Amino acid sequence: MSAMASLLFHLLCCLTVFWLLPLPSHSADPDPLQDFCVANLSASISVNGFPCKPASGVTSDDFFFDGFTQEGNTTNAFASFLTPGNVLSFPGLNTLGISMNRVDFAPGGINPPHSHPRASEVGVVIEGKLLVGFVTTNNVYYSKVLTAGHMFAIPRGLVHFQLNVGDGKALAYTAFNSHLPGAAIVPLNLFASSIPNEVLTKTFQVDADLINTIKSKFGS
């Protein structure tokens, strides 16, 4: 009887492991359960996403997006401009687990250090010369200078950037395995938010005057 109980216990353990193993593989948006679910962005209720527009109201225009046809305005502090093609600007992407960005760079422009909490990223340089880099959770830095036609990959959630190191403008397209990858932009999160100065002075080991100077650059 003891041997039978032990066998049943080990069998239960094995079944539990096999049940749990597939769970970590769901690292991006859940798979859709229908052909499409065009986002109803005006709906008052949502649960971890957007409800579907009624199928009777869906048109061909819901599946096409022309937001990448115009160059972005790079006259800003970072000399770059990101045009998002995610579910908020392209509702047809809802539940599909994909999205893209267009990123324009003036000479010297930077897409500043940031991370995407809900997606991994791949990108391709279309024009110009970009230094692309990211840092792992072990503080290891990987980078390379890329030119037109070169592709890059950024693992999910890691801090990364793109810097225009060429003489002229640059252009890149990036893609994500989420319809809304999100972006935590490091300098804005730190210096354009309500984080107390005491936290920042202790974190960076500098005085409050320097923190206030940096904050003034970001309108905080």
Helices and strands as residue ranges (DSSP letters): H 2-20, G 23-25, G 55-57, G 60-63, E 80-85, G 91-93, E 99-105, E 110-115, E 121-127, E 129-135, E 141-147, E 151-154, E 159-164, E 170-176, E 184-185, H 186-191, H 197-204, H 208-217
